[in-house]
């Protein structure tokens, strides 16, 4: 959705002791365990997307923004807000890179017989960590339940510990990050998280590494079109 100053109030400076329950937009990246391409499993992508769309059931004040599912990571933007929206927002997401290729190659339809649990309670004032933790936990639980019903000898290994986050400070940065998320599938061959690139590109160690890539892409677009509407430098 487009920026609405009457709804989206963001801090302009990220403080060392930032309150991660603060109203605002956050850029989040979650990687698979050891960055293995576990998310190419025919079951996991559907579970991840269903849980992503179900998150406002646990947290009615959040708003889902752009989302992309890649072979070994997900990127998304989520808003923490102070009030429940009267009109639900339709989440924007896409399935990227080799997942799309595999689906187009005539692979068998993926199963859909899992159940995303209903929230036992809702949290109207979550921290970012609570939102991300619930997302990771519910995906893991749903997948584990599916394996117990269908492939009892397999273990549910999905997520790496922790996640990368960045507080989005202004509209220019928001738009640049949205574009980066949308472009991620077609840039998979150059992606830092692609293990084929590990000899020449170290994997990201923080959200700042992703932001450097975003700035470089934004600068390249700026130079290519001769526009003066380039994202501001990080401070």
Helices and strands as residue ranges (DSSP letters): E 24-31, G 33-35, G 38-40, H 44-58, E 62-69, E 73-80, E 92-95, H 98-104, H 128-150, E 164-168, H 171-183, G 185-190, G 195-197, H 207-225
